[in-house]
Amino acid sequence: MSKLIGVVVGLALGFALAFGSFGQMLIVALFAAIGYAVSKFFAGEVNLAPYVQGRRSSQ
């Protein structure tokens, strides 16, 4: 599955670079990374609890 995702992202970035500028390719790469992170979060493969919770005092 990860190979398929890599191929699709590579194709999207290739098309963005071929038909646009380097800046547009970076925008596509940014949104691809955001989409990947969101999909991992909803699949339950990422635990954000340590980052979201505040510090706990020992008192």
MMTF fields as JSON, N, C-alpha, C and O atoms, coordinates in Angstrom:
{
  "mmtfVersion": "1.0.0",
  "mmtfProducer": "UNKNOWN",
  "numBonds": 235,
  "numAtoms": 236,
  "numGroups": 59,
  "numChains": 1,
  "numModels": 1,
  "chainsPerModel": [1],
  "groupsPerChain": [59],
  "chainIdList": ["A"],
  "bondAtomList": [4, 2, 8, 6, 12, 10, 16, 14, 20, 18, 24, 22, 28, 26, 32, 30, 36, 34, 40, 38, 44, 42, 48, 46, 52, 50, 56, 54, 60, 58, 64, 62, 68, 66, 72, 70, 76, 74, 80, 78, 84, 82, 88, 86, 92, 90, 96, 94, 100, 98, 104, 102, 108, 106, 112, 110, 116, 114, 120, 118, 124, 122, 128, 126, 132, 130, 136, 134, 140, 138, 144, 142, 148, 146, 152, 150, 156, 154, 160, 158, 164, 162, 168, 166, 172, 170, 176, 174, 180, 178, 184, 182, 188, 186, 192, 190, 196, 194, 200, 198, 204, 202, 208, 206, 212, 210, 216, 214, 220, 218, 224, 222, 228, 226, 232, 230],
  "bondOrderList": [1, 1, 1, 1, 1, 1, 1, 1, 1, 1, 1, 1, 1, 1, 1, 1, 1, 1, 1, 1, 1, 1, 1, 1, 1, 1, 1, 1, 1, 1, 1, 1, 1, 1, 1, 1, 1, 1, 1, 1, 1, 1, 1, 1, 1, 1, 1, 1, 1, 1, 1, 1, 1, 1, 1, 1, 1, 1],
  "groupList": [{"groupName": "MET", "atomNameList": ["N", "CA", "C", "O"], "elementList": ["N", "C", "C", "O"], "formalChargeList": [0, 0, 0, 0], "bondAtomList": [1, 0, 2, 1, 3, 2], "bondOrderList": [1, 1, 2], "singleLetterCode": "M", "chemCompType": "L-PEPTIDE LINKING"}, {"groupName": "SER", "atomNameList": ["N", "CA", "C", "O"], "elementList": ["N", "C", "C", "O"], "formalChargeList": [0, 0, 0, 0], "bondAtomList": [1, 0, 2, 1, 3, 2], "bondOrderList": [1, 1, 2], "singleLetterCode": "S", "chemCompType": "L-PEPTIDE LINKING"}, {"groupName": "LYS", "atomNameList": ["N", "CA", "C", "O"], "elementList": ["N", "C", "C", "O"], "formalChargeList": [0, 0, 0, 0], "bondAtomList": [1, 0, 2, 1, 3, 2], "bondOrderList": [1, 1, 2], "singleLetterCode": "K", "chemCompType": "L-PEPTIDE LINKING"}, {"groupName": "LEU", "atomNameList": ["N", "CA", "C", "O"], "elementList": ["N", "C", "C", "O"], "formalChargeList": [0, 0, 0, 0], "bondAtomList": [1, 0, 2, 1, 3, 2], "bondOrderList": [1, 1, 2], "singleLetterCode": "L", "chemCompType": "L-PEPTIDE LINKING"}, {"groupName": "ILE", "atomNameList": ["N", "CA", "C", "O"], "elementList": ["N", "C", "C", "O"], "formalChargeList": [0, 0, 0, 0], "bondAtomList": [1, 0, 2, 1, 3, 2], "bondOrderList": [1, 1, 2], "singleLetterCode": "I", "chemCompType": "L-PEPTIDE LINKING"}, {"groupName": "GLY", "atomNameList": ["N", "CA", "C", "O"], "elementList": ["N", "C", "C", "O"], "formalChargeList": [0, 0, 0, 0], "bondAtomList": [1, 0, 2, 1, 3, 2], "bondOrderList": [1, 1, 2], "singleLetterCode": "G", "chemCompType": "PEPTIDE LINKING"}, {"groupName": "VAL", "atomNameList": ["N", "CA", "C", "O"], "elementList": ["N", "C", "C", "O"], "formalChargeList": [0, 0, 0, 0], "bondAtomList": [1, 0, 2, 1, 3, 2], "bondOrderList": [1, 1, 2], "singleLetterCode": "V", "chemCompType": "L-PEPTIDE LINKING"}, {"groupName": "ALA", "atomNameList": ["N", "CA", "C", "O"], "elementList": ["N", "C", "C", "O"], "formalChargeList": [0, 0, 0, 0], "bondAtomList": [1, 0, 2, 1, 3, 2], "bondOrderList": [1, 1, 2], "singleLetterCode": "A", "chemCompType": "L-PEPTIDE LINKING"}, {"groupName": "PHE", "atomNameList": ["N", "CA", "C", "O"], "elementList": ["N", "C", "C", "O"], "formalChargeList": [0, 0, 0, 0], "bondAtomList": [1, 0, 2, 1, 3, 2], "bondOrderList": [1, 1, 2], "singleLetterCode": "F", "chemCompType": "L-PEPTIDE LINKING"}, {"groupName": "GLN", "atomNameList": ["N", "CA", "C", "O"], "elementList": ["N", "C", "C", "O"], "formalChargeList": [0, 0, 0, 0], "bondAtomList": [1, 0, 2, 1, 3, 2], "bondOrderList": [1, 1, 2], "singleLetterCode": "Q", "chemCompType": "L-PEPTIDE LINKING"}, {"groupName": "TYR", "atomNameList": ["N", "CA", "C", "O"], "elementList": ["N", "C", "C", "O"], "formalChargeList": [0, 0, 0, 0], "bondAtomList": [1, 0, 2, 1, 3, 2], "bondOrderList": [1, 1, 2], "singleLetterCode": "Y", "chemCompType": "L-PEPTIDE LINKING"}, {"groupName": "GLU", "atomNameList": ["N", "CA", "C", "O"], "elementList": ["N", "C", "C", "O"], "formalChargeList": [0, 0, 0, 0], "bondAtomList": [1, 0, 2, 1, 3, 2], "bondOrderList": [1, 1, 2], "singleLetterCode": "E", "chemCompType": "L-PEPTIDE LINKING"}, {"groupName": "ASN", "atomNameList": ["N", "CA", "C", "O"], "elementList": ["N", "C", "C", "O"], "formalChargeList": [0, 0, 0, 0], "bondAtomList": [1, 0, 2, 1, 3, 2], "bondOrderList": [1, 1, 2], "singleLetterCode": "N", "chemCompType": "L-PEPTIDE LINKING"}, {"groupName": "PRO", "atomNameList": ["N", "CA", "C", "O"], "elementList": ["N", "C", "C", "O"], "formalChargeList": [0, 0, 0, 0], "bondAtomList": [1, 0, 2, 1, 3, 2], "bondOrderList": [1, 1, 2], "singleLetterCode": "P", "chemCompType": "L-PEPTIDE LINKING"}, {"groupName": "ARG", "atomNameList": ["N", "CA", "C", "O"], "elementList": ["N", "C", "C", "O"], "formalChargeList": [0, 0, 0, 0], "bondAtomList": [1, 0, 2, 1, 3, 2], "bondOrderList": [1, 1, 2], "singleLetterCode": "R", "chemCompType": "L-PEPTIDE LINKING"}],
  "groupTypeList": [0, 1, 2, 3, 4, 5, 6, 6, 6, 5, 3, 7, 3, 5, 8, 7, 3, 7, 8, 5, 1, 8, 5, 9, 0, 3, 4, 6, 7, 3, 8, 7, 7, 4, 5, 10, 7, 6, 1, 2, 8, 8, 7, 5, 11, 6, 12, 3, 7, 13, 10, 6, 9, 5, 14, 14, 1, 1, 9],
  "groupIdList": [1, 2, 3, 4, 5, 6, 7, 8, 9, 10, 11, 12, 13, 14, 15, 16, 17, 18, 19, 20, 21, 22, 23, 24, 25, 26, 27, 28, 29, 30, 31, 32, 33, 34, 35, 36, 37, 38, 39, 40, 41, 42, 43, 44, 45, 46, 47, 48, 49, 50, 51, 52, 53, 54, 55, 56, 57, 58, 59],
  "secStructList": [7, 2, 2, 2, 2, 2, 2, 2, 2, 2, 2, 2, 2, 2, 2, 2, 2, 2, 2, 1, 7, 2, 2, 2, 2, 2, 2, 2, 2, 2, 2, 2, 2, 2, 2, 2, 2, 2, 2, 2, 2, 2, 6, 6, 7, 7, 7, 7, 2, 2, 2, 2, 1, 7, 7, 7, 7, 7, 7],
  "xCoordList": [0.822, 0.0, 0.861, 0.534, 1.969, 2.818, 3.509, 3.787, 3.791, 4.378, 3.393, 3.781, 2.129, 1.101, 0.957, 0.843, 0.963, 0.876, 2.084, 1.945, 3.259, 4.469, 4.422, 4.855, 3.896, 3.781, 2.79, 3.058, 1.655, 0.636, 1.16, 0.96, 1.824, 2.385, 3.478, 3.559, 4.302, 5.343, 4.773, 5.288, 3.71, 3.059, 2.455, 2.574, 1.809, 1.207, 2.272, 2.088, 3.382, 4.461, 5.106, 5.477, 5.239, 5.797, 4.927, 5.432, 3.615, 2.702, 2.712, 2.662, 2.777, 2.811, 4.066, 4.014, 5.187, 6.43, 6.45, 6.968, 5.884, 5.898, 4.989, 5.328, 3.849, 2.87, 2.79, 1.947, 3.641, 3.624, 5.04, 5.997, 5.149, 6.463, 6.903, 6.17, 8.106, 8.633, 7.817, 7.604, 7.365, 6.539, 5.227, 4.77, 4.618, 3.365, 3.603, 2.75, 4.764, 5.083, 5.24, 4.819, 5.843, 5.988, 4.639, 4.45, 3.706, 2.358, 1.683, 1.037, 1.826, 1.253, 1.898, 1.207, 3.214, 3.908, 3.443, 3.289, 3.219, 2.736, 1.364, 1.137, 0.45, -0.887, -0.868, -1.685, 0.048, 0.178, 0.636, 0.13, 1.587, 2.072, 0.983, 0.847, 0.213, -0.893, -1.939, -2.426, -2.282, -3.251, -2.77, -3.552, -1.483, -0.914, -0.997, -1.369, -0.653, -0.698, -2.123, -2.353, -3.074, -4.476, -4.986, -5.706, -4.624, -5.084, -4.483, -5.164, -3.228, -2.614, -3.282, -3.457, -3.656, -4.327, -5.677, -5.998, -6.474, -7.799, -7.736, -8.682, -6.643, -6.475, -6.019, -5.964, -5.694, -5.285, -3.825, -3.43, -3.014, -1.606, -0.731, 0.476, -1.325, -0.577, -1.245, -2.462, -0.445, -0.955, -0.45, 0.739, -1.342, -0.968, -1.189, -0.965, -1.619, -1.941, -0.77, -0.99, 0.457, 1.555, 1.809, 2.31, 1.479, 1.731, 0.582, 0.788, -0.622, -1.801, -1.982, -2.391, -1.684, -1.861, -0.797, 0.334, -1.171, -0.221, 0.705, 0.596, 1.608, 2.515, 1.758, 0.847, 2.151, 1.547, 2.548, 3.702, 2.104, 3.01, 3.015, 2.036, 4.109, 4.231, 3.716, 3.854, 3.142, 2.66, 1.255, 0.69],
  "yCoordList": [-1.195, 0.0, 1.253, 2.231, 1.23, 2.42, 2.677, 3.827, 1.608, 1.808, 2.508, 3.377, 2.14, 2.774, 4.25, 5.098, 4.549, 5.947, 6.727, 7.861, 6.13, 6.786, 7.064, 8.124, 6.113, 6.3, 7.412, 8.25, 7.424, 8.452, 9.834, 10.791, 9.947, 11.243, 11.665, 12.838, 10.741, 11.056, 11.528, 12.472, 10.876, 11.315, 12.703, 13.534, 12.954, 14.271, 15.359, 16.427, 15.092, 16.082, 16.258, 17.37, 15.169, 15.264, 16.089, 16.92, 15.869, 16.669, 18.132, 19.027, 18.374, 19.758, 20.467, 21.644, 19.768, 20.381, 20.524, 21.51, 19.534, 19.58, 20.675, 21.328, 20.875, 21.827, 23.121, 23.972, 23.271, 24.479, 24.891, 24.527, 25.636, 26.094, 25.294, 24.447, 25.586, 24.899, 25.246, 24.392, 26.479, 26.893, 26.14, 25.758, 25.924, 25.167, 23.718, 23.1, 23.168, 21.804, 21.719, 20.738, 22.739, 22.736, 22.809, 22.194, 23.552, 23.625, 22.263, 21.839, 21.57, 20.226, 19.28, 18.468, 19.377, 18.516, 18.794, 17.867, 20.062, 20.423, 19.819, 19.236, 19.956, 19.399, 17.871, 17.249, 17.26, 15.805, 15.35, 14.359, 16.066, 15.713, 15.903, 15.087, 16.975, 17.211, 16.108, 15.594, 15.745, 14.673, 13.341, 12.574, 13.068, 11.828, 11.804, 10.789, 12.918, 12.994, 12.853, 12.17, 13.489, 13.399, 11.972, 11.479, 11.303, 9.925, 8.995, 8.086, 9.202, 8.386, 8.639, 7.713, 9.898, 10.233, 9.537, 8.947, 9.598, 8.983, 7.465, 6.8, 6.904, 5.456, 4.963, 3.757, 5.892, 5.521, 5.141, 4.522, 5.495, 5.136, 6.219, 6.03, 7.343, 8.448, 8.81, 8.983, 8.923, 9.305, 10.709, 10.899, 11.682, 13.065, 13.477, 14.637, 12.561, 12.892, 13.515, 14.477, 13.022, 13.659, 15.105, 15.895, 15.456, 16.807, 17.76, 18.968, 17.221, 18.049, 18.359, 19.464, 17.401, 17.586, 18.531, 18.561, 19.287, 20.189, 19.43, 18.214, 20.16, 19.539, 19.169, 19.872, 18.078, 17.65, 17.917, 17.494, 18.608, 18.886, 17.702, 16.962, 17.536, 16.419, 16.77, 15.963, 17.918, 18.351, 17.908, 18.187],
  "zCoordList": [0.0, 0.0, 0.0, -0.671, 0.754, 0.814, -0.523, -0.864, -1.29, -2.619, -3.535, -4.316, -3.448, -4.268, -3.909, -4.793, -2.635, -2.202, -2.704, -3.161, -2.623, -3.111, -4.599, -5.052, -5.364, -6.809, -7.134, -7.995, -6.457, -6.716, -6.348, -7.096, -5.208, -4.81, -5.784, -6.15, -6.201, -7.176, -8.499, -9.098, -8.96, -10.198, -10.053, -10.953, -8.923, -8.704, -8.678, -9.262, -8.003, -7.957, -9.326, -9.702, -10.068, -11.419, -12.339, -13.094, -12.286, -13.108, -12.68, -13.523, -11.386, -10.904, -11.387, -11.742, -11.404, -11.866, -13.383, -13.908, -14.097, -15.56, -16.108, -17.095, -15.48, -16.008, -15.207, -15.488, -14.233, -13.414, -13.07, -13.752, -12.025, -11.589, -10.361, -9.85, -9.914, -8.736, -7.493, -6.632, -7.397, -6.262, -6.21, -5.132, -7.361, -7.396, -6.999, -6.361, -7.374, -6.98, -5.461, -4.847, -4.857, -3.401, -2.7, -1.65, -3.271, -2.702, -2.774, -1.816, -3.908, -4.048, -3.038, -2.423, -2.863, -1.9, -0.472, 0.323, -0.148, 1.183, 1.452, 2.512, 0.496, 0.686, 0.689, 1.368, -0.058, -0.023, 1.358, 1.884, 1.945, 3.28, 4.331, 5.242, 4.206, 5.139, 5.008, 6.014, 3.79, 3.567, 4.113, 4.673, 3.951, 4.476, 6.002, 6.59, 6.637, 8.098, 8.62, 9.618, 7.957, 8.378, 8.226, 9.094, 7.135, 6.942, 7.99, 8.465, 8.357, 9.407, 10.758, 11.55, 11.02, 12.277, 12.369, 13.4, 11.302, 11.335, 11.293, 11.716, 10.793, 10.807, 12.179, 12.42, 13.076, 14.422, 14.538, 15.526, 13.555, 13.578, 14.202, 14.349, 14.567, 15.164, 16.485, 16.548, 17.531, 18.841, 19.162, 19.415, 19.153, 19.415, 20.864, 21.212, 21.707, 23.097, 23.856, 24.592, 23.718, 24.468, 24.051, 24.851, 22.84, 22.348, 22.654, 22.778, 22.775, 22.999, 24.48, 24.837, 25.335, 26.77, 27.311, 26.825, 28.307, 28.955, 29.88, 30.04, 30.478, 31.445, 32.707, 33.144, 33.261, 34.524, 35.636, 35.564, 36.644, 37.766, 38.722, 38.821, 39.411, 40.346, 41.732, 42.652, 41.908, 43.218, 43.456, 44.513]
}
